Amino acid sequence: DLPYLSPIENNQEKNPRCDLNIKNNNSSHHTDLNGEERLIVRRGEPFNIILHLKPGTRICFLNVVLHLLFPASSGPLPRKESDTQVSFNLCNSTVDTEWSASAINNPSENTLCVYINSSPNSPIGVYSLSLDQEGQKTHLGQFTLLFNAWCPRDAVYMHNERKRKEYVLSQHGQIYKGTYKRIKGTPWNFGQFESGILDICLKILDENPKFVSDADKDCSARRNPIYVTRVLSAMINSNDDRGVLVGEWYDFSGGVHPGAWIGSGDILHKWAESGPVRYGQCWVFAALACTVSRALGIPCRVVTNFRSAHDTDANLVIENLYNDNAEKISSDSIWNFHVWVDSWMTRPDLGPEYDGWQTSDPTPQEPSDGVFCCGPASLRAIKEGELTKKYDTPFIFAEVNADVVDMLHLSNGEVIRFSGSTKSVGCFISTKAVGSDERHDITHQYKYPEGSKEERQVYEKAQHHNKLQQRGEEPGLHLKIKLADNMILGSDFEVYTVLTNNHMEVRTCNFLFFANAVSYSGKRGESCGFASDKVELKYDSYGSVITSDRLIQLSAFAFDKQTIDYSKTEKTIVLDEPDIDIKLMGDATVNQPVTANLTLLNPLPEQLQDCSFTIEGVGLTDGKPITVKTGAVGPKEEAKASVEFSPSSSGSTVLLVNFDSNKLSNIKSFVNVVVKEGETN
């Protein structure tokens, strides 16, 4: 009769004689925000379990050590060769480079405290832990193993504690949108520790086609954050698989407008329940990738690149080809902004100089190895132009550093280059600052300063050209668009263009100046106005054609057909949107209802229908958005709502608010909330 644990059925989830010490272990492994329902630990760091011995057992600890074996396994087909099945003996001390165990005997309580250390190179996932007592196996329980940014031997190790808190533990952040001249932060709830999210993130890995085709190989590869990040880049979009999100840029019927989402949790839960969710665009794809990465333990940040190039033919040049009517007839484009993620890890496949931030892009743009995914690509490789370094470095390099060439396709078939730029792509690359809601410019991490010796220099000719350079102008015809001071959604305003002849001789030019609605991806919509000197933008003209991005693109063309001299300039207007006033009526206290009063002034000269406010916050709304409908609101009148919620946990958090209606939608704001502990009797 063995003196240790009584054997139980292997299908029993918990052994009453084994205490997994969940609360203490989760706290020391920085997973306590996941709750206390199950054991969640990070690889490469020890955790402890307590074994309750049979009553009356009196054993010599040194003799026990040799007789206890701990098997642990993960995945549907665990194998020793794949490192998804391991066994380790009880030893005098643990080893921090491999699976190992040590113990302390407590005769007074008849218990054995076992310290288990996992390998810092183990595959992540759900593990089953057992005890083998000389061939007699007892199931002890399950634990989930994650990447570990606190462990120096882990590939995702970050030495800075403030950055670990930001890039692994922070559940809310800012995503930057707009144009490089009008950058605006949009709040987002990542919610990686919300109930059920970790299980959904693991389910995403199990749904990926590589797991379906070879589960053993896929589970084994989950030791590598490079592999996991590339899988997530493919699985966040649904183009090639049952991924999370369906991308859509034009027709949003049958789904949710991408601008309406304010957090990742709702999307992930919907996917887990019924498959791909409709719809998303780049910032939503990136936010989901950030949530899943952080949930699995990979440090991750959301990054916005303003003036982001989409190089469709992989020649590192954005070729804008126009016909005689100034219509663009080429497929290359420059997005006002594009959003992706950076993940922190080592790159043993490239060399230590390429360790650190790695860019991946889950938005489906171009296939990579036959699948719509992108990255991870080392930031150092991108900055240095090391285009042979995997994965997808050329595409990302072009997004931040492509040249731009403007060409005219004449009716006789001749193609003429009339302008270009080496400085107009990739600017104000932005992410949320560590420990604050401020914007942090990281352009220098992606590229060298414009105009430095690494950039090509334009040589000027003649004294006249030198004078033009001193005035900040280029030789030839020069166009400049001037904007009104206040361009508020719902108002009328005028914009002007100025044409300067920087030649020494008189030129007779044709001139076109027009305005179009445009999406953030650069897709032109319907016309808002056309003129030969100025464009008057009236709400009656633009109100019905602009998208929820509230962008208008102004384009001016001047050309002298006799000398084949052409000039073009564009400018994108971001219409100012109304603010949401948020007032909390009293202090926020755990498990006590509190009311948020919400107010928004309708700036439009027409009535808004189907108005509603939606709130959401980590620890505030039980992981689900709360929507209150307010009906119709007249022109220049206020939409008002009072929303009640009960916080579930104390501490600092953020309440996000979204306003929606038939004519004015995706208006967002937020307020910082400090939740107090409830009174105890």
C-alpha positions as CSV (number, residue, x, y, z in Angstrom):
1,D,0.0,0.0,0.0
2,L,1.6,3.3,-1.2
3,P,1.9,6.0,1.4
4,Y,1.2,9.0,-0.8
5,L,-2.0,9.9,-2.6
6,S,-5.0,7.6,-3.1
7,P,-5.6,6.9,-6.8
8,I,-8.7,8.5,-8.4
9,E,-10.2,8.2,-11.8
10,N,-8.3,10.1,-14.5
11,N,-11.4,11.8,-15.9
12,Q,-12.0,13.5,-12.5
13,E,-11.1,17.1,-12.9
14,K,-9.9,17.8,-9.4
15,N,-8.2,15.7,-6.9
16,P,-9.3,16.6,-3.3
17,R,-5.9,15.5,-2.0
18,C,-4.0,18.0,-4.3
19,D,-4.2,21.8,-3.7
20,L,-3.1,23.7,-6.9
21,N,-2.7,26.8,-4.7
22,I,-4.3,28.8,-7.5
23,K,-4.6,32.2,-5.8
24,N,-0.9,32.5,-4.7
25,N,0.4,31.0,-7.9
26,N,-1.7,33.2,-10.2
27,S,-0.6,36.2,-8.2
28,S,3.1,35.5,-8.4
29,H,2.8,34.7,-12.2
30,H,0.9,38.0,-12.9
31,T,-2.2,36.1,-14.0
32,D,-4.4,37.0,-11.0
33,L,-6.5,39.2,-13.2
34,N,-7.8,36.1,-14.9
35,G,-9.5,35.1,-11.7
36,E,-9.1,32.2,-9.3
37,E,-11.1,29.5,-11.1
38,R,-8.1,27.8,-12.5
39,L,-4.3,27.7,-12.4
40,I,-2.6,29.9,-15.0
41,V,1.2,30.2,-14.9
42,R,4.0,31.5,-17.1
43,R,6.7,29.3,-18.4
44,G,10.2,29.3,-16.9
45,E,9.0,30.3,-13.4
46,P,8.3,27.9,-10.5
47,F,4.8,27.3,-9.1
48,N,3.9,25.1,-6.1
49,I,1.2,22.5,-5.4
50,I,0.4,20.9,-2.0
51,L,-0.1,17.1,-1.8
52,H,-2.1,15.8,1.1
53,L,-0.8,12.4,2.2
54,K,-2.8,9.6,3.6
55,P,-3.7,10.0,7.3
56,G,-1.1,8.5,9.6
57,T,1.6,8.5,7.0
58,R,5.1,8.7,8.4
59,I,7.7,8.9,5.8
60,C,11.4,9.8,5.5
61,F,11.4,12.7,3.0
62,L,14.8,11.7,1.5
63,N,13.5,8.3,0.7
64,V,10.4,9.6,-0.9
65,V,12.2,11.8,-3.4
66,L,13.2,9.0,-5.7
67,H,9.7,7.5,-6.0
68,L,7.6,10.4,-7.3
69,L,7.4,11.1,-11.0
70,F,5.3,13.9,-12.5
71,P,4.0,13.5,-16.1
72,A,2.6,16.6,-17.8
73,S,1.0,16.7,-21.3
74,S,-0.6,19.2,-23.7
75,G,-2.6,18.9,-26.9
76,P,-4.6,16.1,-28.4
77,L,-1.6,14.0,-29.4
78,P,1.1,14.5,-26.7
79,R,4.5,13.2,-27.6
80,K,7.9,13.4,-25.9
81,E,9.6,14.1,-29.3
82,S,7.4,17.2,-29.7
83,D,7.9,18.4,-26.1
84,T,4.1,18.2,-25.6
85,Q,4.6,15.3,-23.1
86,V,7.2,15.5,-20.4
87,S,8.0,13.6,-17.2
88,F,10.2,14.8,-14.4
89,N,11.3,13.3,-11.1
90,L,11.2,15.0,-7.7
91,C,14.7,16.3,-7.0
92,N,16.5,18.2,-4.3
93,S,16.0,21.5,-6.2
94,T,14.4,22.8,-9.4
95,V,16.3,23.7,-12.6
96,D,15.4,26.9,-14.3
97,T,16.2,25.7,-17.9
98,E,13.9,22.6,-18.0
99,W,11.0,20.8,-16.4
100,S,11.9,19.9,-12.8
101,A,10.4,19.6,-9.3
102,S,11.5,19.8,-5.7
103,A,9.6,19.4,-2.5
104,I,9.3,20.4,1.2
105,N,7.8,17.9,3.6
106,N,5.6,19.2,6.4
107,P,5.1,16.2,8.8
108,S,2.9,18.2,11.2
109,E,0.3,18.8,8.5
110,N,1.0,15.6,6.7
111,T,1.6,17.4,3.4
112,L,4.2,17.7,0.7
113,C,4.7,21.1,-1.0
114,V,6.0,20.4,-4.5
115,Y,7.7,23.2,-6.5
116,I,7.4,22.7,-10.3
117,N,9.4,24.7,-12.8
118,S,8.5,24.5,-16.5
119,S,11.0,24.9,-19.3
120,P,11.2,28.5,-20.6
121,N,11.0,26.9,-24.1
122,S,7.8,24.9,-23.5
123,P,4.9,25.0,-25.9
124,I,2.1,27.2,-24.4
125,G,-1.4,25.7,-23.9
126,V,-3.4,23.7,-21.4
127,Y,-1.5,21.0,-19.6
128,S,-2.7,17.9,-17.6
129,L,-0.6,17.2,-14.6
130,S,-0.4,13.7,-13.0
131,L,1.6,11.9,-10.2
132,D,3.2,8.5,-11.0
133,Q,3.7,6.5,-7.8
134,E,5.8,3.6,-9.0
135,G,3.5,3.0,-11.9
136,Q,0.3,3.9,-10.1
137,K,-0.9,7.2,-11.8
138,T,-3.1,9.8,-10.2
139,H,-4.5,12.8,-12.0
140,L,-3.7,16.0,-10.1
141,G,-5.3,18.7,-12.2
142,Q,-4.9,21.1,-15.2
143,F,-3.0,24.3,-15.6
144,T,-2.6,26.7,-18.5
145,L,1.0,27.7,-19.5
146,L,1.7,31.1,-21.1
147,F,4.7,33.0,-22.5
148,N,6.6,34.8,-19.8
149,A,7.9,38.4,-20.3
150,W,9.3,38.3,-16.7
151,C,11.6,35.3,-17.4
152,P,15.1,36.2,-18.8
153,R,15.3,32.8,-20.5
154,D,11.9,33.2,-22.3
155,A,12.0,34.5,-26.0
156,V,9.5,37.3,-25.1
157,Y,11.5,38.6,-22.0
158,M,11.3,42.3,-21.4
159,H,13.6,43.7,-18.8
160,N,11.6,46.9,-18.1
161,E,8.8,46.4,-15.6
162,R,6.8,49.5,-16.7
163,K,6.8,48.2,-20.3
164,R,5.7,44.7,-19.1
165,K,2.8,46.3,-17.3
166,E,1.9,48.3,-20.4
167,Y,2.4,45.7,-23.1
168,V,1.2,42.5,-21.3
169,L,-1.0,43.6,-18.4
170,S,-2.8,46.8,-19.5
171,Q,-6.4,46.1,-20.7
172,H,-7.1,49.4,-22.4
173,G,-5.3,51.7,-24.7
174,Q,-5.4,54.3,-27.5
175,I,-5.5,53.6,-31.2
176,Y,-4.6,56.6,-33.4
177,K,-6.6,57.5,-36.5
178,G,-7.3,60.5,-38.7
179,T,-4.5,62.2,-40.8
180,Y,-1.0,63.0,-40.0
181,K,-2.0,66.7,-39.5
182,R,-5.1,65.8,-37.4
183,I,-4.1,62.8,-35.3
184,K,-6.8,61.6,-32.9
185,G,-6.6,58.8,-30.2
186,T,-9.5,56.5,-30.0
187,P,-9.9,54.5,-26.8
188,W,-10.1,50.7,-26.9
189,N,-10.8,48.0,-24.4
190,F,-8.4,45.1,-25.0
191,G,-9.9,43.2,-22.1
192,Q,-7.4,40.2,-22.3
193,F,-8.2,39.2,-18.7
194,E,-12.0,39.3,-19.0
195,S,-13.9,36.1,-18.3
196,G,-13.6,33.5,-21.1
197,I,-11.1,35.5,-23.2
198,L,-8.1,33.2,-22.6
199,D,-10.1,30.2,-23.6
200,I,-11.2,31.9,-26.8
201,C,-7.6,32.8,-27.6
202,L,-6.5,29.2,-27.2
203,K,-9.5,28.2,-29.4
204,I,-8.2,30.5,-32.1
205,L,-4.9,28.6,-32.2
206,D,-6.9,25.3,-32.3
207,E,-9.0,26.5,-35.2
208,N,-6.0,27.5,-37.4
209,P,-5.5,25.3,-40.5
210,K,-2.0,24.2,-39.4
211,F,-3.5,22.6,-36.3
212,V,-6.2,21.0,-38.3
213,S,-3.7,19.5,-40.8
214,D,-1.1,18.4,-38.2
215,A,-2.0,19.0,-34.6
216,D,1.2,17.4,-33.2
217,K,3.5,19.7,-35.3
218,D,1.3,22.8,-34.6
219,C,1.2,22.3,-30.8
220,S,4.9,21.7,-30.7
221,A,5.6,24.9,-32.6
222,R,3.6,26.9,-30.0
223,R,6.8,27.2,-28.0
224,N,7.9,29.8,-30.6
225,P,6.3,33.3,-30.4
226,I,7.4,33.9,-34.0
227,Y,5.2,31.0,-35.1
228,V,2.3,31.9,-32.8
229,T,2.4,35.6,-34.0
230,R,2.3,34.5,-37.7
231,V,-0.6,32.2,-37.0
232,L,-2.5,35.0,-35.3
233,S,-1.8,37.3,-38.2
234,A,-3.7,34.8,-40.4
235,M,-6.4,33.9,-37.9
236,I,-7.6,37.4,-36.9
237,N,-8.9,37.8,-40.4
238,S,-11.2,35.3,-42.0
239,N,-10.0,35.3,-45.6
240,D,-8.5,31.8,-45.7
241,D,-10.1,30.1,-42.7
242,R,-12.7,30.4,-39.9
243,G,-10.8,33.4,-38.6
244,V,-12.3,35.9,-36.2
245,L,-13.2,39.0,-38.3
246,V,-14.5,39.7,-41.8
247,G,-13.0,42.7,-43.4
248,E,-15.3,45.2,-45.2
249,W,-14.7,48.7,-46.5
250,Y,-17.9,49.6,-48.4
251,D,-21.1,47.6,-47.7
252,F,-21.8,47.0,-44.0
253,S,-25.2,45.5,-44.3
254,G,-25.7,42.3,-42.4
255,G,-23.1,43.2,-39.8
256,V,-21.7,45.8,-37.4
257,H,-19.9,48.9,-38.8
258,P,-16.2,48.6,-37.9
259,G,-16.3,52.0,-36.3
260,A,-19.0,50.9,-33.8
261,W,-16.7,48.4,-31.9
262,I,-15.2,49.8,-28.7
263,G,-13.5,46.6,-27.4
264,S,-12.2,43.2,-28.3
265,G,-14.3,41.1,-25.9
266,D,-17.6,41.4,-27.6
267,I,-16.1,40.4,-31.0
268,L,-14.2,37.4,-29.5
269,H,-17.3,36.1,-27.7
270,K,-19.4,36.4,-30.9
271,W,-16.7,34.5,-32.9
272,A,-16.6,31.7,-30.3
273,E,-20.3,31.4,-30.4
274,S,-21.0,31.6,-34.1
275,G,-17.9,31.9,-36.2
276,P,-16.5,34.9,-38.2
277,V,-17.8,38.3,-37.1
278,R,-18.9,41.0,-39.5
279,Y,-17.2,43.5,-39.9
280,G,-13.7,44.9,-39.2
281,Q,-11.1,47.3,-40.6
282,C,-7.4,47.7,-39.9
283,W,-7.7,49.2,-36.3
284,V,-10.1,46.5,-35.3
285,F,-7.9,43.7,-36.7
286,A,-4.9,45.2,-34.9
287,A,-6.7,45.6,-31.6
288,L,-7.9,42.0,-31.7
289,A,-4.3,40.8,-32.4
290,C,-3.1,42.9,-29.5
291,T,-5.7,41.4,-27.1
292,V,-4.9,37.8,-28.1
293,S,-1.1,38.4,-28.0
294,R,-1.3,39.9,-24.5
295,A,-3.6,37.2,-23.3
296,L,-1.1,34.5,-24.4
297,G,1.8,36.5,-22.7
298,I,3.4,38.1,-25.8
299,P,4.2,41.8,-25.2
300,C,2.3,43.7,-27.9
301,R,1.5,47.3,-28.9
302,V,-0.9,48.8,-31.5
303,V,0.9,51.0,-34.1
304,T,-0.5,53.5,-36.6
305,N,1.4,54.5,-39.7
306,F,0.1,57.7,-41.3
307,R,0.4,58.1,-45.0
308,S,0.8,54.3,-45.3
309,A,1.6,52.9,-48.7
310,H,0.0,49.8,-50.2
311,D,2.4,48.6,-52.8
312,T,0.4,46.1,-54.9
313,D,3.2,45.1,-57.3
314,A,6.1,44.8,-54.8
315,N,8.4,47.3,-56.6
316,L,8.7,49.6,-53.5
317,V,7.2,52.4,-55.6
318,I,3.7,53.9,-55.4
319,E,2.8,54.6,-59.0
320,N,0.0,57.1,-59.3
321,L,-1.1,56.9,-63.0
322,Y,-3.8,59.3,-64.2
323,N,-5.6,59.8,-67.5
324,D,-6.3,63.0,-69.3
325,N,-9.4,63.6,-67.1
326,A,-7.3,63.4,-63.9
327,E,-8.8,60.0,-63.0
328,K,-6.5,57.6,-61.3
329,I,-6.1,54.4,-63.2
330,S,-3.5,52.5,-61.2
331,S,-4.0,50.2,-58.2
332,D,-1.2,51.4,-55.8
333,S,-2.6,53.6,-53.0
334,I,-1.6,55.6,-50.0
335,W,-3.9,55.2,-47.0
336,N,-4.4,58.2,-44.7
337,F,-3.5,55.8,-41.9
338,H,-3.0,52.1,-41.4
339,V,-2.9,50.2,-38.1
340,W,-0.9,47.0,-37.2
341,V,0.8,45.5,-34.2
342,D,4.4,45.2,-32.9
343,S,5.2,42.1,-30.7
344,W,8.3,41.8,-28.6
345,M,10.5,38.7,-29.0
346,T,13.9,37.3,-30.0
347,R,14.7,36.3,-33.6
348,P,17.1,33.3,-33.4
349,D,16.2,32.7,-37.1
350,L,17.7,36.0,-38.1
351,G,20.4,36.8,-35.4
352,P,20.4,38.7,-32.1
353,E,20.7,42.1,-33.8
354,Y,17.1,41.6,-35.0
355,D,15.7,40.9,-31.6
356,G,13.0,43.2,-30.1
357,W,9.9,44.6,-31.8
358,Q,8.5,42.6,-34.7
359,T,5.8,44.0,-36.9
360,S,2.8,41.8,-38.0
361,D,-0.3,42.9,-39.8
362,P,-3.6,40.9,-39.5
363,T,-5.5,43.1,-42.0
364,P,-5.9,41.1,-45.2
365,Q,-4.1,43.1,-47.9
366,E,-1.8,40.8,-49.9
367,P,-1.2,37.0,-49.5
368,S,2.1,35.7,-48.0
369,D,3.0,32.1,-48.8
370,G,-0.5,31.7,-50.2
371,V,-2.2,33.0,-47.0
372,F,-3.5,36.4,-46.1
373,C,-1.1,37.2,-43.3
374,C,1.9,39.5,-42.8
375,G,4.9,39.3,-40.5
376,P,6.5,39.1,-38.1
377,A,9.2,41.4,-39.6
378,S,12.0,42.8,-37.4
379,L,11.9,46.6,-37.0
380,R,15.7,46.6,-37.4
381,A,15.3,44.8,-40.8
382,I,12.7,47.3,-41.9
383,K,14.7,50.3,-40.9
384,E,18.0,49.0,-42.5
385,G,16.2,47.8,-45.7
386,E,17.2,44.2,-45.1
387,L,14.5,43.0,-47.4
388,T,15.6,39.3,-47.4
389,K,14.9,38.9,-43.7
390,K,11.6,37.1,-43.1
391,Y,8.7,37.6,-42.9
392,D,7.2,40.0,-45.4
393,T,9.8,42.8,-44.7
394,P,9.5,44.2,-48.3
395,F,5.8,44.9,-48.0
396,I,6.1,46.6,-44.6
397,F,9.2,48.5,-45.7
398,A,7.1,49.9,-48.6
399,E,4.3,50.9,-46.2
400,V,6.6,53.2,-44.4
401,N,9.3,54.2,-46.9
402,A,8.1,53.8,-50.6
403,D,8.8,56.4,-53.2
404,V,5.9,58.0,-54.9
405,V,5.8,58.7,-58.7
406,D,3.0,60.6,-60.4
407,M,2.5,59.9,-64.1
408,L,0.1,60.9,-66.8
409,H,-1.2,58.5,-69.5
410,L,-1.8,60.6,-72.6
411,S,-4.5,59.7,-75.2
412,N,-1.7,58.8,-77.7
413,G,-0.4,56.1,-75.3
414,E,2.6,58.1,-74.1
415,V,3.2,58.0,-70.3
416,I,4.8,61.1,-68.8
417,R,6.2,61.4,-65.2
418,F,5.3,64.8,-63.9
419,S,6.1,64.7,-60.2
420,G,7.1,62.4,-57.3
421,S,8.3,62.3,-53.8
422,T,10.7,60.3,-51.6
423,K,9.3,61.8,-48.4
424,S,5.5,61.6,-48.4
425,V,5.1,58.0,-47.2
426,G,5.3,56.8,-43.6
427,C,5.1,59.7,-41.1
428,F,4.1,60.2,-37.4
429,I,4.2,56.5,-36.8
430,S,2.4,56.4,-33.4
431,T,1.6,54.2,-30.5
432,K,0.3,54.8,-27.0
433,A,3.0,55.9,-24.5
434,V,4.0,53.6,-21.7
435,G,2.0,54.4,-18.5
436,S,0.0,57.3,-20.0
437,D,-2.7,58.1,-22.6
438,E,-0.3,60.3,-24.6
439,R,0.8,59.6,-28.1
440,H,4.4,58.3,-28.6
441,D,6.0,58.9,-31.9
442,I,8.1,55.9,-33.0
443,T,8.9,56.9,-36.6
444,H,12.6,56.7,-35.8
445,Q,12.3,53.0,-34.9
446,Y,11.0,52.3,-38.5
447,K,13.1,54.7,-40.6
448,Y,16.0,57.1,-40.7
449,P,15.1,60.8,-40.6
450,E,13.9,62.2,-43.9
451,G,16.7,64.2,-45.6
452,S,19.5,62.4,-43.8
453,K,22.4,60.9,-45.7
454,E,20.5,57.6,-46.0
455,E,17.8,59.4,-48.0
456,R,18.3,60.4,-51.6
457,Q,19.0,64.1,-52.2
458,V,17.5,66.2,-54.9
459,Y,20.0,68.4,-56.7
460,E,18.8,71.8,-57.6
461,K,19.8,73.6,-60.8
462,A,20.6,77.3,-61.5
463,Q,20.3,80.3,-59.2
464,H,16.6,80.6,-59.8
465,H,16.1,77.0,-58.5
466,N,18.2,77.8,-55.5
467,K,15.9,80.7,-54.7
468,L,12.9,78.5,-55.0
469,Q,14.5,76.0,-52.6
470,Q,15.0,78.8,-50.0
471,R,11.3,79.5,-50.2
472,G,10.5,75.8,-49.7
473,E,9.2,75.4,-53.3
474,E,10.1,73.1,-56.2
475,P,10.9,74.1,-59.8
476,G,7.9,74.1,-62.2
477,L,4.2,74.7,-61.5
478,H,3.4,74.7,-57.8
479,L,0.0,74.1,-56.2
480,K,-1.1,74.8,-52.6
481,I,-4.5,74.2,-51.1
482,K,-5.7,76.6,-48.3
483,L,-8.3,75.5,-45.8
484,A,-10.9,77.4,-43.8
485,D,-10.2,77.9,-40.1
486,N,-13.2,75.9,-38.8
487,M,-14.4,72.8,-40.6
488,I,-17.1,71.4,-38.4
489,L,-19.3,68.5,-39.4
490,G,-22.6,70.0,-40.5
491,S,-21.3,73.5,-41.4
492,D,-20.6,75.1,-44.8
493,F,-17.1,76.3,-45.7
494,E,-14.8,77.3,-48.6
495,V,-11.4,76.0,-49.5
496,Y,-8.9,77.6,-52.0
497,T,-6.0,76.6,-54.1
498,V,-3.1,78.8,-55.2
499,L,-1.2,78.1,-58.4
500,T,2.4,79.5,-58.6
501,N,4.4,79.5,-61.8
502,N,8.0,78.9,-60.7
503,H,9.3,79.1,-64.3
504,M,10.9,82.2,-65.8
505,E,8.4,82.4,-68.6
506,V,4.7,82.7,-68.9
507,R,2.6,79.5,-69.0
508,T,-1.0,79.0,-70.1
509,C,-2.5,76.2,-67.9
510,N,-5.6,74.2,-67.6
511,F,-6.7,73.9,-64.0
512,L,-9.0,71.4,-62.1
513,F,-10.0,71.6,-58.5
514,F,-12.4,69.2,-56.9
515,A,-13.5,67.5,-53.7
516,N,-14.5,63.9,-53.1
517,A,-15.6,61.9,-50.1
518,V,-12.8,59.5,-49.2
519,S,-12.4,56.5,-46.8
520,Y,-9.4,56.2,-44.5
521,S,-8.0,53.6,-46.9
522,G,-7.8,56.1,-49.7
523,K,-10.8,54.9,-51.6
524,R,-12.5,57.8,-53.4
525,G,-16.2,58.3,-53.1
526,E,-18.7,60.6,-54.7
527,S,-18.0,64.2,-55.6
528,C,-18.6,67.0,-53.0
529,G,-17.7,70.0,-55.3
530,F,-15.9,71.2,-58.4
531,A,-14.6,74.6,-59.5
532,S,-11.8,76.4,-61.2
533,D,-10.5,78.5,-58.3
534,K,-12.3,77.6,-55.1
535,V,-14.6,74.9,-53.9
536,E,-17.5,75.7,-51.6
537,L,-18.3,72.7,-49.5
538,K,-21.9,72.7,-48.3
539,Y,-23.4,70.2,-46.0
540,D,-26.1,69.5,-48.5
541,S,-23.4,68.4,-50.9
542,Y,-21.1,66.4,-48.6
543,G,-23.4,65.2,-45.8
544,S,-24.9,62.4,-47.8
545,V,-21.7,61.1,-49.4
546,I,-19.0,61.1,-46.7
547,T,-18.3,57.9,-44.8
548,S,-18.2,57.5,-41.0
549,D,-14.5,58.4,-41.3
550,R,-15.6,62.0,-41.9
551,L,-12.9,62.6,-44.5
552,I,-13.0,64.8,-47.6
553,Q,-10.1,64.7,-50.2
554,L,-9.3,67.9,-52.1
555,S,-7.4,67.4,-55.4
556,A,-6.0,70.1,-57.6
557,F,-4.4,69.6,-61.1
558,A,-2.6,72.2,-63.3
559,F,-1.2,71.3,-66.7
560,D,0.4,73.0,-69.7
561,K,-0.1,70.7,-72.6
562,Q,2.3,72.6,-74.8
563,T,5.3,72.2,-72.6
564,I,4.0,69.0,-71.0
565,D,4.3,70.6,-67.5
566,Y,2.0,69.2,-64.8
567,S,1.4,69.7,-61.1
568,K,-0.8,68.0,-58.6
569,T,-1.6,68.4,-54.9
570,E,-4.0,66.7,-52.6
571,K,-5.1,67.4,-49.1
572,T,-7.5,65.5,-46.8
573,I,-9.9,67.2,-44.5
574,V,-10.9,65.7,-41.2
575,L,-14.2,67.2,-40.2
576,D,-14.4,68.0,-36.5
577,E,-16.9,65.9,-34.7
578,P,-19.0,66.8,-31.6
579,D,-17.8,65.9,-28.1
580,I,-19.6,63.5,-25.7
581,D,-20.0,65.0,-22.2
582,I,-19.7,62.2,-19.6
583,K,-20.6,62.8,-16.0
584,L,-20.6,60.2,-13.3
585,M,-23.3,60.9,-10.7
586,G,-21.4,60.0,-7.5
587,D,-18.6,57.7,-6.7
588,A,-18.1,54.3,-8.4
589,T,-18.1,51.5,-5.8
590,V,-17.8,47.7,-6.2
591,N,-21.2,46.1,-6.6
592,Q,-23.1,49.4,-6.2
593,P,-25.0,51.0,-9.1
594,V,-23.7,54.2,-10.5
595,T,-25.2,56.4,-13.2
596,A,-23.4,58.0,-16.1
597,N,-25.1,61.0,-17.7
598,L,-24.2,61.3,-21.3
599,T,-24.8,64.4,-23.6
600,L,-24.0,65.1,-27.2
601,L,-25.0,68.2,-29.2
602,N,-26.3,67.4,-32.7
603,P,-24.2,69.7,-35.0
604,L,-26.1,68.9,-38.2
605,P,-28.8,71.0,-39.7
606,E,-31.1,68.0,-39.8
607,Q,-32.8,65.6,-37.4
608,L,-30.9,62.5,-36.2
609,Q,-32.9,59.2,-36.1
610,D,-32.3,56.0,-34.1
611,C,-29.9,57.7,-31.6
612,S,-28.2,55.5,-29.0
613,F,-25.3,55.6,-26.5
614,T,-23.2,52.5,-25.7
615,I,-20.9,52.2,-22.8
616,E,-18.3,49.5,-21.9
617,G,-15.5,49.2,-19.4
618,V,-13.2,46.6,-18.0
619,G,-14.6,45.8,-14.5
620,L,-17.5,48.1,-15.0
621,T,-20.0,46.5,-17.4
622,D,-19.5,42.8,-16.7
623,G,-17.5,42.3,-20.0
624,K,-20.5,43.3,-22.1
625,P,-21.5,46.7,-23.8
626,I,-24.7,48.4,-22.5
627,T,-26.7,50.3,-25.1
628,V,-29.5,52.9,-24.4
629,K,-31.6,54.2,-27.2
630,T,-32.7,57.8,-27.1
631,G,-34.8,58.2,-30.2
632,A,-34.7,61.2,-32.5
633,V,-32.8,64.5,-31.9
634,G,-33.5,67.7,-33.7
635,P,-30.9,69.9,-35.4
636,K,-28.7,71.8,-32.9
637,E,-30.4,69.9,-30.0
638,E,-28.8,67.7,-27.4
639,A,-29.0,63.9,-27.2
640,K,-29.1,62.8,-23.6
641,A,-29.1,59.5,-21.8
642,S,-28.5,58.1,-18.3
643,V,-26.9,54.7,-18.1
644,E,-26.6,52.7,-14.9
645,F,-24.0,50.1,-14.3
646,S,-22.5,48.3,-11.3
647,P,-18.6,47.9,-11.1
648,S,-17.4,44.4,-10.3
649,S,-13.8,45.2,-9.3
650,S,-12.0,48.0,-7.6
651,G,-9.1,50.1,-9.0
652,S,-8.5,52.4,-11.9
653,T,-10.2,51.7,-15.2
654,V,-11.7,53.4,-18.2
655,L,-15.4,53.9,-19.2
656,L,-15.7,54.0,-23.0
657,V,-18.8,55.7,-24.7
658,N,-20.0,55.5,-28.3
659,F,-22.8,57.5,-29.9
660,D,-24.6,56.2,-33.0
661,S,-27.4,57.4,-35.2
662,N,-28.5,57.3,-38.8
663,K,-26.6,60.4,-39.8
664,L,-23.9,60.7,-37.2
665,S,-22.2,57.6,-36.0
666,N,-19.1,56.2,-34.2
667,I,-18.6,59.2,-32.0
668,K,-16.4,58.1,-29.1
669,S,-15.2,59.4,-25.8
670,F,-13.9,58.1,-22.5
671,V,-13.5,58.9,-18.9
672,N,-11.1,57.5,-16.3
673,V,-12.9,55.9,-13.4
674,V,-11.5,54.9,-10.0
675,V,-13.7,52.2,-8.4
676,K,-13.7,52.1,-4.6
677,E,-14.0,48.9,-2.5
678,G,-17.5,48.4,-1.1
679,E,-18.2,48.7,2.6
680,T,-17.9,45.5,4.7
681,N,-20.1,44.8,7.7
